């Protein structure tokens, strides 16, 4: 692990893996998953970046897709492998993904890029671009806001994780500078979908490699 912020955040995930896996289903981005499916061809190969305990990988395998998941938490990967035996999982730092170019039809990065430092994001987006086939689709979900912060909350068992917050135009600019074409980008608040959830704004972004 090269950087302190990643090392500390992954240590939190390893510590709370079982409890986190149980809570995470309630936070699934249901509309986004359904839209992602419509943008892919049947039997597409999806890279799930920051796959955690396999929540979304399980959904996509059930839809008939081939799924490769990567995460840096060994404890979460152990859960994912048990939960989704028909997917393939690797322990990898997604700042240095080790796959051949044009390996995937879709990249699903749900609440994963937000753990990076801001200056690391362009490099990772460029890697996603290389890994996607022409016409491939990228989904990104990050928290809306400004700056960076270490945050402890109920979802993380009140252990602190590092977050970088984004603005919609900033994310759009980063994607377009990488070469992606924006399909759709919008914000939503968790409480609008689940009244018992956090008052927290997210950016959902769908884009395509030309």
Number of C-alpha atoms within 10 A of each C-alpha: 10 7 9 9 16 18 13 15 20 23 18 18 24 17 17 18 23 14 13 19 18 12 13 15 12 10 13 13 15 12 8 16 16 12 12 17 15 9 18 17 12 12 14 17 22 25 26 24 24 25 26 28 29 28 19 23 28 18 16 23 19 12 12 12 20 20 25 20 26 21 24 24 25 19 19 25 24 15 17 25 17 12 15 20 12 15 19 15 22 17 15 17 17 18 15 10 16 12 11 10 13 14 15 24 24 28 25 24 20 23 18 19 24 21 23 20 17 15 8 12 19 15 13 18 20 16 19 28 25 17 22 25 18 14 16 26 27 28 22 21 22 25 22 21 15 10 12 16 13 13 12 13 11 10 16 19 15 12 17 17 20 18 23 20 20 19 17 19 10 9 20 18 14 16 24 14 13 18 16 23 18 17 13 12 17 11 16 14 17 17 13 13 12 12 10 9 13 14 11 13 16 20 21 22 23 22 22 25 22 13
